[in-house]
Structure formats: C-alpha cells, structure tokens
Amino acid sequence: MISILIPIYNWDSTTLINSLVKQGNSINVQYEIIAIDDFSNSKHDISNFSMNKYDFVEVFRNEKNLGRSRTRNTLAEKANFNWLLFIDADSYIEDDFLKNYILEIKNNQADVICGGTIYSETPPSKKELMLHWNYGTKREAKTAEQRNKAGFTSFTSNNFAIKSLNFSLNQFDESITEYGHEDTLLGKQLEKSKVKITHINNPVKHLGIETNDVFMKKSEKAIDNVIKLYKEGKITGDDVRLLNEALTKKTVLNLFGKYTKNFAKNRALNKGCLVWFDVWRLILLTEKMK
C-alpha cells in the first residue's frame, strides 16, 4: 500500500519512526518504513540503526554524502509499494498523521498529496534561532486552502505522498547536491506532467530550527541553486518569487551597494528580521547573477 521514506542527516529519527510504527500497526494497511542516513555525524548511527529491530523498517547509510536529491531517489528505488510518503527526519507528527494520508489516498483521485508544515507557536527563547522561526511561521506555514490556491507552486518535499509510477517518471534532479530548490524543480516537472495535486491539512512540525548564521549560509546555497537552475533554463522568474524580484528590480538593487548588503545581513543575523533578510538575499542574488 504505502512506503514511508525518510532521508536522514544529522538527526535522531527514532521518535519519528516509533510514532509511524505505532500508527501503522493501528490501521489495516500494508506499509514499510525505509530510511537512509546521508553520511551523518557518526553519533547518530546507534540510535537510528536501532530501528532495524522492526521487521518492516530498514535503515541504510550512504558511504559518502550524496545530497538530498540522490538520497530521496534512492529511497524510492528501494520502495515496494505503489504509494510513496516522503517525510523529513526532523519532523514531529500527530497521532492521526498516517491515517489522514491513507484516507486521502483512498478517497481522492490525486496523484500527489501535500500535507504542509507548521512550526512551534512559541518563539524560541534564544534570539539566534529567531530568523529561521520567523521565516518558517510567516512564509512556510500555510493552510491547505492557501496551498491549494497556489497548486504546484506550494509543493514542498518534506511532507508529501505520491504514486510511485508518477515519481518514477519525475524524480528529484540529482545535479542539485547542495541545499535548496530541488522541490521547486520537482513541483514544476510534476505540473508539466499534468498530474493532479491536492493539499491537505496534515502538517508535520518542523523541529530542526537552525541558528541565524547557519540558516543564512544555507539560504546562500539556495541562491546559488536558483542561479544554476535559471542559467540552465530549468526555472524562470515565475517559479521563484525571489528570482522574479531580482530580475525586475535589478537596477534598483545595484544602487544599494555592499554597505547596504552588509547592514541587511547584520540586521537579519542579530535581530532575526525578515525584511532585512529579504533585502540581503535580493542584493546577494543580483550580485551573483552579474
């Protein structure tokens, strides 16, 4: 019926897997759980591999870091059932999470089902975590109604189910080895394939809040991916809001200069301010595209 696929990197996934096993055993469907550790820090090995105690759970480890796209594609290659459910390891799920997906699969004609993402309603006590939390709660956490209006533009890869046949024809682009926008490209590919998508209110809570500094470094990697995909003709400004703004405001952004970029970066780092975070990203993207 359903293969639950979990890419792991530097995270203890035992709580998530135990929860999925408990839920899977309470509903009358065939399921399996397959996880791949993408060459994480070795301190996570013992806990994650302890999940192999279950007959229907398999945890593997890449011999080197292969990246998010290749690891997810490999998970799908190992799957045995006709539906694939991808969940990121740093996720918390409610008790009816798996049941909600199974009901949607049985009652809906969609080929792709996205559950959504939420963050803790309580702000982190440490200010160095505020930027990621602000971004997550204000930009990523959207209702099913909001996401359905956007269709494939709201597709994200941390919590979605897809028919295995559709995924075999539309996999993650393995040229993307660094963080960012592999889901943007997959969503665009799926849309071109004319598959049907539906968004439901079945979110995972994102637990892996990163420090402001780490989040900004990963955001810069995402910008590099945007430029790469744009230059290769794989995406346009219509696919990424930041890219569209950079293309349409290029002349204005060039006037800001290095001082404004550094000031914006410091404000985002020290205050977790999304406005200055956006300014910094826009200037950085414009500079890198020259």
C-alpha positions as CSV (number, residue, x, y, z in Angstrom):
1,M,0.0,0.0,0.0
2,I,2.5,2.7,1.2
3,S,6.2,3.1,1.6
4,I,7.3,5.7,4.1
5,L,10.6,7.2,3.1
6,I,12.8,9.2,5.4
7,P,16.0,10.9,4.4
8,I,18.2,11.5,7.5
9,Y,21.1,13.9,8.0
10,N,22.5,14.6,11.5
11,W,19.2,13.9,13.2
12,D,17.9,11.2,15.6
13,S,14.9,9.8,13.8
14,T,13.9,7.2,16.4
15,T,11.0,9.2,17.8
16,L,9.5,9.7,14.4
17,I,9.9,6.1,13.3
18,N,8.5,4.8,16.5
19,S,5.5,7.0,16.1
20,L,5.0,5.8,12.5
21,V,5.2,2.2,13.5
22,K,2.6,2.7,16.2
23,Q,0.3,4.4,13.8
24,G,0.9,1.9,11.0
25,N,0.1,-1.0,13.3
26,S,-3.2,0.6,14.3
27,I,-4.6,0.8,10.7
28,N,-5.4,-2.0,8.4
29,V,-2.9,-1.3,5.5
30,Q,0.4,-2.7,4.3
31,Y,3.3,-0.4,5.0
32,E,7.0,-0.2,5.2
33,I,9.5,2.4,6.5
34,I,12.8,2.9,4.7
35,A,15.3,5.5,5.9
36,I,18.7,6.4,4.6
37,D,21.3,8.3,6.6
38,D,23.2,10.5,4.2
39,F,26.6,10.1,5.8
40,S,25.7,11.9,9.0
41,N,27.8,12.6,12.0
42,S,28.5,9.1,13.4
43,K,27.0,10.0,16.8
44,H,23.5,9.3,15.3
45,D,24.3,5.9,14.0
46,I,23.5,3.8,17.0
47,S,20.1,5.4,17.6
48,N,18.9,5.4,14.0
49,F,20.1,1.9,13.3
50,S,18.3,0.6,16.4
51,M,15.1,1.0,14.4
52,N,16.1,-2.1,12.3
53,K,14.6,-4.1,15.2
54,Y,11.3,-3.9,13.4
55,D,10.8,-6.4,10.5
56,F,9.2,-3.7,8.3
57,V,11.8,-1.0,9.0
58,E,15.1,-0.7,7.1
59,V,17.7,1.9,7.9
60,F,20.6,2.3,5.5
61,R,23.6,4.6,5.4
62,N,25.3,6.2,2.4
63,E,29.0,5.6,2.3
64,K,29.5,9.2,1.4
65,N,27.3,12.3,1.4
66,L,25.2,12.1,-1.8
67,G,22.9,15.1,-1.2
68,R,19.2,15.5,-0.7
69,S,18.1,14.7,-4.3
70,R,20.1,11.5,-4.8
71,T,19.2,10.2,-1.3
72,R,15.5,10.7,-1.9
73,N,15.6,9.0,-5.3
74,T,17.5,6.0,-3.8
75,L,14.7,5.7,-1.1
76,A,12.2,5.5,-3.9
77,E,14.2,2.8,-5.7
78,K,14.1,0.7,-2.5
79,A,10.4,1.1,-2.0
80,N,8.0,-1.8,-2.7
81,F,4.5,-0.2,-2.6
82,N,2.5,1.9,-5.1
83,W,2.4,5.0,-2.9
84,L,5.5,6.8,-1.5
85,L,5.3,9.0,1.5
86,F,8.3,11.3,2.0
87,I,8.9,12.7,5.5
88,D,12.0,14.6,6.6
89,A,13.7,13.2,9.7
90,D,13.4,16.4,11.7
91,S,9.6,16.2,11.9
92,Y,7.1,15.7,14.6
93,I,3.8,14.1,13.6
94,E,0.4,14.0,15.3
95,D,-1.2,10.6,16.2
96,D,-3.6,10.6,13.2
97,F,-0.9,11.6,10.6
98,L,-0.6,8.3,8.8
99,K,-4.4,7.7,9.0
100,N,-5.1,11.0,7.4
101,Y,-2.9,10.2,4.4
102,I,-4.4,6.7,4.0
103,L,-7.9,8.2,4.0
104,E,-6.9,10.8,1.4
105,I,-5.3,8.2,-0.8
106,K,-8.4,6.0,-0.7
107,N,-11.0,8.9,-1.2
108,N,-9.2,11.3,-3.5
109,Q,-8.2,10.9,-7.2
110,A,-5.0,13.0,-6.7
111,D,-1.6,11.7,-7.8
112,V,0.3,14.0,-5.3
113,I,-0.8,14.9,-1.8
114,C,1.0,17.5,0.3
115,G,0.4,17.7,4.0
116,G,2.1,21.0,4.9
117,T,4.4,22.3,7.5
118,I,4.0,24.1,10.8
119,Y,6.3,25.4,13.5
120,S,6.0,25.7,17.2
121,E,3.6,28.6,18.1
122,T,6.0,29.6,20.9
123,P,9.0,31.6,19.7
124,P,12.4,30.2,20.6
125,S,14.0,31.5,23.8
126,K,17.3,32.1,22.0
127,K,17.5,35.1,19.7
128,E,20.0,33.2,17.5
129,L,17.1,30.9,16.4
130,M,14.6,33.7,15.6
131,L,15.3,34.1,11.9
132,H,14.6,30.6,10.9
133,W,11.5,30.5,13.2
134,N,10.2,33.8,11.8
135,Y,10.7,32.6,8.2
136,G,9.1,29.3,9.0
137,T,6.0,30.6,10.7
138,K,5.4,33.5,8.3
139,R,6.5,32.1,5.0
140,E,6.3,28.3,5.1
141,A,3.4,27.5,7.4
142,K,0.3,27.8,5.2
143,T,-3.2,26.3,5.4
144,A,-4.4,23.7,2.8
145,E,-6.7,26.3,1.4
146,Q,-3.8,28.7,0.8
147,R,-1.6,26.0,-0.7
148,N,-4.4,24.7,-3.0
149,K,-4.8,28.1,-4.5
150,A,-1.1,28.1,-5.4
151,G,-1.1,24.5,-6.6
152,F,2.3,23.2,-7.6
153,T,3.9,26.5,-6.5
154,S,3.3,25.4,-2.9
155,F,4.8,22.0,-3.4
156,T,7.4,21.1,-0.8
157,S,9.4,17.9,-0.4
158,N,9.5,17.5,3.4
159,N,5.9,16.0,3.7
160,F,4.2,14.6,0.6
161,A,2.8,11.4,-0.8
162,I,3.0,10.5,-4.5
163,K,2.1,7.5,-6.6
164,S,5.3,5.5,-7.3
165,L,4.6,5.5,-11.0
166,N,4.4,9.3,-11.1
167,F,7.6,9.6,-9.1
168,S,9.5,7.1,-11.4
169,L,8.7,9.5,-14.3
170,N,9.5,12.7,-12.3
171,Q,12.4,12.3,-9.9
172,F,14.5,14.8,-8.0
173,D,17.2,16.4,-10.1
174,E,20.5,14.9,-8.9
175,S,22.5,17.7,-10.3
176,I,21.3,19.6,-7.2
177,T,23.6,18.4,-4.5
178,E,23.5,21.4,-2.2
179,Y,20.6,22.7,-0.1
180,G,17.7,24.4,-1.8
181,H,15.0,24.3,-4.6
182,E,15.1,20.7,-5.5
183,D,11.4,20.7,-4.6
184,T,10.8,23.8,-6.7
185,L,12.1,22.0,-9.7
186,L,10.2,18.7,-9.0
187,G,7.0,20.6,-8.5
188,K,7.5,22.3,-11.9
189,Q,8.2,18.9,-13.5
190,L,5.1,17.3,-12.0
191,E,2.9,20.2,-13.2
192,K,4.2,19.8,-16.7
193,S,3.3,16.1,-16.5
194,K,-0.3,17.1,-15.9
195,V,-0.6,15.1,-12.7
196,K,-3.2,16.1,-10.1
197,I,-2.1,17.6,-6.8
198,T,-4.1,18.3,-3.7
199,H,-3.0,20.0,-0.4
200,I,-4.5,18.8,2.9
201,N,-4.2,20.0,6.5
202,N,-1.9,17.1,7.7
203,P,1.2,19.0,8.6
204,V,4.5,17.9,10.2
205,K,6.0,20.2,12.8
206,H,9.5,21.2,11.7
207,L,11.8,20.6,14.7
208,G,15.1,21.3,13.1
209,I,15.3,25.1,13.8
210,E,18.8,26.3,12.9
211,T,20.8,29.2,14.1
212,N,20.6,32.5,12.2
213,D,24.1,32.1,10.9
214,V,23.6,28.5,9.7
215,F,20.2,29.5,8.2
216,M,21.7,32.3,6.2
217,K,24.6,30.1,5.0
218,K,22.0,27.6,3.7
219,S,20.0,30.4,2.2
220,E,23.1,31.5,0.2
221,K,23.4,27.9,-1.1
222,A,19.8,28.0,-2.1
223,I,20.5,31.3,-4.0
224,D,23.4,29.5,-5.8
225,N,21.0,26.8,-6.8
226,V,18.4,29.3,-8.1
227,I,21.1,30.9,-10.3
228,K,22.3,27.5,-11.6
229,L,18.8,26.3,-12.5
230,Y,17.9,29.7,-14.0
231,K,21.0,29.7,-16.2
232,E,20.3,26.1,-17.3
233,G,16.8,27.1,-18.3
234,K,15.1,24.8,-15.8
235,I,13.3,27.6,-13.9
236,T,12.1,31.1,-14.6
237,G,11.2,34.1,-12.5
238,D,7.6,32.8,-12.4
239,D,8.8,29.8,-10.4
240,V,10.7,31.6,-7.6
241,R,9.5,34.8,-6.1
242,L,13.0,36.0,-5.1
243,L,14.3,35.4,-8.6
244,N,11.4,37.4,-10.1
245,E,12.0,40.3,-7.8
246,A,15.8,40.3,-8.5
247,L,15.1,40.3,-12.3
248,T,12.5,43.1,-12.1
249,K,14.4,45.3,-9.6
250,K,17.9,44.7,-10.8
251,T,18.7,48.4,-11.5
252,V,17.4,49.5,-8.1
253,L,19.2,46.7,-6.2
254,N,22.5,47.6,-7.9
255,L,22.3,51.0,-6.3
256,F,22.2,49.6,-2.8
257,G,25.8,48.5,-2.8
258,K,28.0,46.5,-0.5
259,Y,27.2,48.7,2.6
260,T,23.5,48.0,2.4
261,K,24.1,44.3,1.9
262,N,26.3,44.0,4.9
263,F,23.9,46.2,7.0
264,A,21.0,44.0,6.0
265,K,22.9,40.8,6.8
266,N,23.8,42.1,10.3
267,R,20.2,43.1,11.0
268,A,19.0,39.7,9.9
269,L,21.7,37.9,12.0
270,N,21.2,40.0,15.1
271,K,17.5,40.7,15.0
272,G,16.1,37.8,13.0
273,C,14.4,40.4,10.9
274,L,12.7,39.1,7.7
275,V,12.6,42.4,5.9
276,W,16.4,42.8,6.1
277,F,16.8,39.1,5.4
278,D,14.9,39.7,2.1
279,V,17.0,42.7,1.3
280,W,20.2,40.8,1.8
281,R,19.0,37.9,-0.3
282,L,17.9,40.1,-3.1
283,I,21.2,42.1,-3.3
284,L,23.2,38.9,-3.0
285,L,21.3,37.2,-5.8
286,T,21.7,40.3,-8.0
287,E,25.4,40.4,-7.4
288,K,25.9,36.7,-8.1
289,M,24.0,36.9,-11.3
290,K,26.3,39.5,-12.8
